[in-house]
Amino acid sequence: MEGYILKRLLMLVPLMIGITLVTFSVIHLAPGEPVEMQMAMNPKVGKEARERLKKFYGLDQPLHIQYLSWVGKIARLDFGRSLSSDGRPVIDRITERLPVTVSLNLIALVLEFGFAIPIGIMAAVHRDTWIDKGITVLVFIGFALPAFWVALLLMYFFGVKLNWLPVSGLHSLGSDSYSLPLYLWDMIKHLIMPVMVASFGSLAGLSRYMRSSMLNVIAQDYITTARAKGLPERVVIYKHALRNALLPLITLAGFSIPGLIGGSVIFETVYAIPGMGQLFYQGVMSRDYTLVMGILVIGATLTLVGNLLADISYAIADPRIRHGQ
């Protein structure tokens, strides 16, 4: 097992180098420059001022020099300074937004898998019945509804029409003076709609994956043998079939980790939540190279970590993988 993990860790090094190269290249191929974006509102700025600003940000250097300098800083966990007007360190801007996005998406992730697994099992066990067909209809409706439309619909219905839930932000005005239980309840009310939007779309896909995986496992010979021995159907499904049926979802769980940062742009923008998704969108629109590249590198790192955790989980769940190294 140790050798299996070590081999996976060594593979991360060339992958990380390739990710930084692609990230740097794509950002610099995008039209527009941060200097031009900053000077757009002041047409009287001369060429000399623009060149001084480029030199200040290091944008006057050749691209390969800029890349090497940037990678060297990343190796020291220094993502540089934001090219926005405040010039704050990128790591500071990220760390103040990261807990909000990660917490919100972790809650959504738990709800997604918590509901998708039993829904998929139910659809597989009752294959071709009205239960399976009803779940299929609901799943395809979930696929078809755009996330921003669902967010606006929930905002109108629960926030405007019924006035049950707040429609923006994380806290109500003056919530700092609330008692702790009231403060927590206020935060929960603000999170209900964003969490619903974050988990709704993925729930449909995960439940279909779970149904397909469970159907494949149920058709295996060892499940037929377990039933022939007279084991109760509940034991056959939840003890013998479920463990192997969960293997594909382990991979999906690994790929869901980078979504903790990048998958929240829509609902954070609609509900005015100060998280990473909103910060990433603002960075792209202002051509803030260092900020966007820092967020992309963190997202790519989470993707690699997610794949590593998925591989390790696979090896734990299926001994054939770790013994076949």
C-alpha positions as CSV (number, residue, x, y, z in Angstrom):
1,M,0.0,0.0,0.0
2,E,2.9,2.4,0.8
3,G,4.5,1.8,-2.6
4,Y,1.1,2.4,-4.3
5,I,0.7,5.8,-2.6
6,L,4.4,6.7,-3.2
7,K,4.0,6.0,-6.9
8,R,0.9,8.2,-7.1
9,L,2.6,11.0,-5.3
10,L,5.6,11.0,-7.7
11,M,3.2,11.3,-10.6
12,L,1.9,14.6,-9.2
13,V,5.2,16.4,-9.9
14,P,5.2,16.4,-13.7
15,L,1.4,16.9,-13.7
16,M,1.8,20.0,-11.5
17,I,4.5,21.5,-13.8
18,G,2.3,20.9,-16.8
19,I,-0.7,22.5,-15.1
20,T,1.3,25.7,-14.2
21,L,2.5,25.9,-17.8
22,V,-0.9,25.6,-19.3
23,T,-2.5,28.0,-16.8
24,F,0.1,30.6,-17.5
25,S,-0.1,30.3,-21.3
26,V,-3.9,30.4,-21.4
27,I,-4.2,33.5,-19.2
28,H,-1.6,35.4,-21.3
29,L,-3.3,34.4,-24.5
30,A,-6.6,36.0,-23.4
31,P,-7.3,39.4,-25.0
32,G,-6.8,42.5,-22.9
33,E,-4.2,43.4,-20.3
34,P,-4.6,44.5,-16.6
35,V,-2.8,47.7,-17.4
36,E,-5.2,48.5,-20.2
37,M,-8.2,47.7,-17.9
38,Q,-6.9,50.0,-15.2
39,M,-6.2,52.9,-17.6
40,A,-9.5,52.5,-19.5
41,M,-11.3,55.0,-17.3
42,N,-8.6,57.6,-17.6
43,P,-7.9,58.4,-21.3
44,K,-5.4,61.1,-20.4
45,V,-2.8,58.6,-19.2
46,G,0.2,58.7,-21.4
47,K,2.4,55.9,-22.8
48,E,5.2,56.5,-20.3
49,A,2.7,55.9,-17.4
50,R,1.6,52.7,-19.0
51,E,5.1,51.5,-19.4
52,R,6.0,52.3,-15.8
53,L,2.9,50.4,-14.6
54,K,3.9,47.4,-16.8
55,K,7.4,47.5,-15.3
56,F,6.0,47.7,-11.8
57,Y,3.9,44.6,-12.4
58,G,6.8,42.8,-14.2
59,L,4.7,42.6,-17.4
60,D,7.6,44.1,-19.5
61,Q,9.7,40.9,-19.1
62,P,9.6,38.1,-21.7
63,L,7.0,35.5,-21.1
64,H,9.4,32.8,-20.1
65,I,11.0,35.0,-17.5
66,Q,7.6,35.9,-16.1
67,Y,6.7,32.2,-16.0
68,L,9.9,31.1,-14.2
69,S,9.5,34.0,-11.7
70,W,5.9,33.1,-11.1
71,V,6.6,29.3,-10.6
72,G,9.5,30.2,-8.3
73,K,7.1,32.2,-6.1
74,I,4.5,29.5,-6.1
75,A,7.1,27.0,-4.9
76,R,7.4,29.2,-1.8
77,L,3.6,29.5,-1.6
78,D,3.8,33.1,-2.7
79,F,1.2,33.8,-5.3
80,G,2.3,37.4,-5.7
81,R,0.2,40.6,-5.4
82,S,-3.1,41.2,-7.0
83,L,-3.1,43.5,-10.1
84,S,-6.2,45.3,-8.8
85,S,-6.1,48.8,-7.4
86,D,-5.6,47.6,-3.8
87,G,-2.5,45.6,-4.7
88,R,-3.1,43.1,-1.8
89,P,-1.3,39.7,-1.7
90,V,-3.3,37.1,-3.7
91,I,-3.0,34.6,-0.9
92,D,-4.7,37.1,1.5
93,R,-7.6,37.6,-0.9
94,I,-8.0,33.9,-1.4
95,T,-7.8,32.9,2.3
96,E,-10.4,35.4,3.3
97,R,-12.9,34.0,0.8
98,L,-11.9,30.3,0.8
99,P,-13.6,29.2,4.1
100,V,-17.0,30.5,2.9
101,T,-16.9,28.6,-0.4
102,V,-15.4,25.4,0.9
103,S,-17.9,25.3,3.8
104,L,-20.9,25.9,1.6
105,N,-19.8,23.4,-1.0
106,L,-19.0,20.7,1.5
107,I,-22.5,20.9,2.9
108,A,-23.8,20.7,-0.6
109,L,-21.5,17.7,-1.4
110,V,-22.7,15.8,1.7
111,L,-26.3,16.4,0.7
112,E,-25.7,15.4,-2.9
113,F,-24.2,12.0,-2.0
114,G,-26.6,11.5,1.0
115,F,-29.6,11.8,-1.3
116,A,-28.1,10.4,-4.6
117,I,-27.0,7.1,-3.1
118,P,-30.4,6.0,-1.7
119,I,-32.3,7.4,-4.8
120,G,-30.0,5.4,-7.1
121,I,-30.4,2.2,-5.1
122,M,-34.2,2.6,-5.1
123,A,-34.3,3.1,-8.8
124,A,-32.0,0.1,-9.4
125,V,-33.9,-2.2,-7.1
126,H,-37.3,-1.2,-8.6
127,R,-36.0,-1.3,-12.2
128,D,-38.7,-0.6,-14.8
129,T,-41.4,0.0,-12.2
130,W,-43.3,3.3,-11.7
131,I,-40.8,4.2,-9.0
132,D,-37.9,3.9,-11.4
133,K,-39.7,5.8,-14.1
134,G,-40.8,8.6,-11.7
135,I,-37.2,9.0,-10.5
136,T,-36.0,9.1,-14.1
137,V,-38.4,11.9,-15.0
138,L,-37.3,13.9,-12.0
139,V,-33.6,13.3,-12.8
140,F,-34.0,14.6,-16.4
141,I,-35.9,17.6,-15.1
142,G,-32.9,18.3,-12.8
143,F,-30.6,18.0,-15.8
144,A,-32.6,20.4,-17.9
145,L,-33.0,23.2,-15.4
146,P,-30.2,25.8,-15.5
147,A,-28.7,26.6,-12.1
148,F,-29.1,30.4,-12.5
149,W,-32.8,29.9,-13.3
150,V,-33.3,27.6,-10.3
151,A,-31.5,30.2,-8.1
152,L,-33.7,33.1,-9.3
153,L,-36.9,30.9,-9.0
154,L,-36.0,30.0,-5.4
155,M,-35.2,33.6,-4.6
156,Y,-38.5,34.8,-6.0
157,F,-40.6,32.1,-4.3
158,F,-39.0,31.8,-0.9
159,G,-37.5,35.2,-0.6
160,V,-39.9,37.6,-2.3
161,K,-43.3,35.9,-2.4
162,L,-43.3,34.0,0.9
163,N,-40.6,36.1,2.6
164,W,-39.3,33.0,4.4
165,L,-35.6,33.3,3.6
166,P,-33.2,36.1,3.0
167,V,-32.2,36.6,-0.7
168,S,-28.5,37.7,-0.4
169,G,-25.4,37.7,1.7
170,L,-24.4,35.5,4.6
171,H,-25.8,37.5,7.5
172,S,-28.5,40.0,8.2
173,L,-27.8,43.6,9.0
174,G,-26.9,44.0,12.6
175,S,-26.4,40.2,13.1
176,D,-23.2,40.9,15.1
177,S,-25.3,41.9,18.1
178,Y,-27.4,38.6,18.0
179,S,-26.9,35.9,20.6
180,L,-25.0,32.8,19.3
181,P,-28.1,30.6,18.6
182,L,-29.8,33.5,16.8
183,Y,-26.6,34.3,14.9
184,L,-26.3,30.7,13.7
185,W,-29.9,30.4,12.8
186,D,-29.6,33.6,10.7
187,M,-26.6,32.1,8.9
188,I,-28.5,28.9,8.3
189,K,-31.4,30.8,6.7
190,H,-29.0,32.6,4.4
191,L,-27.4,29.3,3.3
192,I,-30.5,27.3,2.6
193,M,-31.1,28.5,-1.0
194,P,-27.4,28.6,-2.1
195,V,-27.0,25.0,-0.8
196,M,-30.1,23.9,-2.6
197,V,-28.9,25.3,-5.9
198,A,-25.4,23.9,-5.4
199,S,-26.6,20.4,-4.7
200,F,-29.6,20.2,-7.1
201,G,-27.9,19.8,-10.4
202,S,-25.3,17.3,-9.3
203,L,-27.9,15.3,-7.5
204,A,-29.5,14.2,-10.8
205,G,-26.2,13.0,-12.3
206,L,-25.0,11.2,-9.2
207,S,-28.2,9.3,-8.7
208,R,-28.0,8.0,-12.3
209,Y,-24.5,6.9,-11.8
210,M,-25.5,5.1,-8.7
211,R,-28.4,3.4,-10.4
212,S,-26.2,2.3,-13.3
213,S,-23.5,1.0,-11.0
214,M,-26.0,-0.9,-8.8
215,L,-27.6,-2.5,-11.8
216,N,-24.2,-3.8,-13.0
217,V,-23.4,-5.2,-9.6
218,I,-26.8,-6.8,-9.1
219,A,-26.3,-8.8,-12.3
220,Q,-23.0,-10.3,-11.0
221,D,-22.8,-14.0,-10.2
222,Y,-22.0,-13.5,-6.5
223,I,-25.2,-11.6,-6.0
224,T,-27.1,-14.5,-7.5
225,T,-25.3,-16.9,-5.2
226,A,-26.1,-14.7,-2.2
227,R,-29.8,-14.8,-3.0
228,A,-29.6,-18.6,-3.7
229,K,-28.3,-19.0,-0.1
230,G,-31.5,-17.5,1.2
231,L,-30.0,-14.2,2.4
232,P,-32.6,-11.4,3.0
233,E,-32.8,-9.0,0.1
234,R,-31.8,-6.1,2.3
235,V,-28.6,-7.9,3.3
236,V,-27.8,-8.7,-0.4
237,I,-28.3,-5.1,-1.5
238,Y,-26.8,-3.1,1.4
239,K,-24.0,-5.5,2.5
240,H,-22.9,-7.3,-0.6
241,A,-23.8,-5.1,-3.6
242,L,-23.5,-1.6,-2.2
243,R,-19.8,-1.7,-1.5
244,N,-18.8,-2.5,-5.1
245,A,-21.5,-0.2,-6.5
246,L,-19.9,2.7,-4.6
247,L,-16.6,2.4,-6.5
248,P,-17.5,4.7,-9.4
249,L,-18.9,7.2,-7.0
250,I,-15.6,7.3,-5.2
251,T,-14.0,8.6,-8.4
252,L,-16.8,11.2,-8.8
253,A,-16.2,12.3,-5.2
254,G,-12.6,12.9,-6.0
255,F,-13.5,15.0,-9.0
256,S,-16.0,16.9,-6.9
257,I,-13.2,18.4,-4.7
258,P,-12.1,21.1,-7.2
259,G,-15.8,22.0,-7.5
260,L,-15.4,23.3,-3.9
261,I,-13.8,26.4,-5.4
262,G,-14.7,26.7,-9.1
263,G,-18.3,25.4,-9.1
264,S,-19.8,28.2,-7.1
265,V,-19.6,31.1,-9.5
266,I,-23.3,31.1,-10.4
267,F,-25.0,30.9,-7.0
268,E,-22.4,33.1,-5.3
269,T,-23.0,35.8,-7.9
270,V,-26.8,35.5,-7.7
271,Y,-27.0,35.5,-3.9
272,A,-24.1,38.0,-3.5
273,I,-22.0,35.6,-1.4
274,P,-18.4,36.8,-0.9
275,G,-16.7,33.5,-1.9
276,M,-14.1,32.2,-4.3
277,G,-16.5,31.9,-7.2
278,Q,-17.4,35.6,-7.1
279,L,-13.7,36.5,-6.6
280,F,-12.7,34.4,-9.6
281,Y,-15.3,36.1,-11.8
282,Q,-14.2,39.5,-10.7
283,G,-10.5,38.6,-11.4
284,V,-11.3,37.4,-14.9
285,M,-13.3,40.5,-15.8
286,S,-10.5,42.8,-14.5
287,R,-7.7,40.8,-16.2
288,D,-6.1,40.3,-12.8
289,Y,-3.5,37.7,-14.0
290,T,-2.0,36.8,-10.7
291,L,-5.3,36.4,-8.9
292,V,-6.8,34.2,-11.7
293,M,-3.7,32.1,-12.0
294,G,-3.5,31.6,-8.2
295,I,-7.1,30.4,-8.1
296,L,-6.6,28.1,-11.1
297,V,-3.5,26.6,-9.5
298,I,-5.3,26.0,-6.3
299,G,-8.2,24.4,-8.2
300,A,-5.8,22.2,-10.2
301,T,-4.0,21.2,-7.0
302,L,-7.4,20.2,-5.5
303,T,-8.1,18.1,-8.6
304,L,-4.8,16.2,-8.2
305,V,-5.5,15.7,-4.5
306,G,-9.0,14.5,-5.3
307,N,-7.6,12.0,-7.8
308,L,-5.1,10.8,-5.3
309,L,-7.8,10.3,-2.6
310,A,-9.9,8.5,-5.1
311,D,-7.1,6.2,-6.0
312,I,-6.4,5.5,-2.3
313,S,-10.1,4.9,-1.6
314,Y,-10.3,2.6,-4.6
315,A,-7.3,0.6,-3.2
316,I,-8.9,0.4,0.2
317,A,-12.3,-0.7,-1.2
318,D,-10.9,-3.2,-3.8
319,P,-7.8,-5.2,-2.7
320,R,-7.2,-6.2,-6.3
321,I,-6.0,-2.7,-7.1
322,R,-3.4,-2.4,-4.4
323,H,-2.1,-5.9,-4.9
324,G,-1.9,-5.4,-8.7
325,Q,0.6,-2.5,-8.3
